[in-house]
Amino acid sequence: MIHELKIDEQYFDAVFEGIKNFEIRYNDRKFEVGDSILLHEIDSKRRYTGRKVSGTITYITDYQQKEGFVVFSFKKN
């Protein structure tokens, strides 16, 4: 499964540089380990910038999260 997700520009650079390798998301997409993600950067006006990062989900937990939310880690491709 490939999940295309928006990510605010304030977080995108950290992902792009390999500093941030996790996301906290509402689990309406039923994320699973091994799924692919494609993160599309959006600006402050919610417009796509054209920058993207792809990766593969390596770990998922809902520990200490609000109901319906998960934290997943990923490895950049």
N, C-alpha and C positions, 0 to 999 in steps of 0.2 A: 504494500500500500504506500502511496506517495501522498504526503500531507503538505499542501501549499499554505503557508502561514505568513501573515504580516508581522513585521517587527519594527518598532519605533527606532528612528535614527540614533537616539541616545544609547540604545543597547546594541545596535548593529555593529558598530566599530569594534566593540569588545569581542563579539562573536567572530568577526572577520579576522581579528588579530590573534584569535585562539585563547583569549583570556577568559571568556565566558563560554561554557560548554553545557549549559542547562537552560531549560525553559520551564516556567510555571504556567500551565494552561488549563482551561476548562476542558474536561475530557469528553466533549460531545462527539469527538471523532474516533473514540475508542483506540487511542494510541497503543501500540504494542512494540516490544523489543524487536528490532530488525526492520521496522518500518523506516522509510525514507522521509526526510523533511526537506522542504525548499523554503527558505526564509527570504521574503521579499521586503526590502527596506522601504519604509514610508516616512514622509516628512511630517512636520508639525501640522500641516493642512490635510493630512491623511492621503497624500498623493504618492504613488509609486515613484521611487527615484531611479529605478532601473538596476540597482545593485542587488545581488542575490548571493546566498550561501546555501550549499546543500550539505546534507549529513545523514547519518544513520543513527536511530535511537538505540542506545546501549543499555539503559536502565530506566525503570519507572517506579515511582512510589507515590502513595497518597498520604503518607505519614505526616501528621500535623497540618494537613491542608484543609481548607474550607471544603464542605461537601461538594463533590463533583469535580474537584480540581486535582491535578497531579503535577508532580515535578518529574521531568525526564531529562536525562543527560544524553548527549549525542557526540559522535565523532564526526568532524568535518570530512567531507570527501575531497 
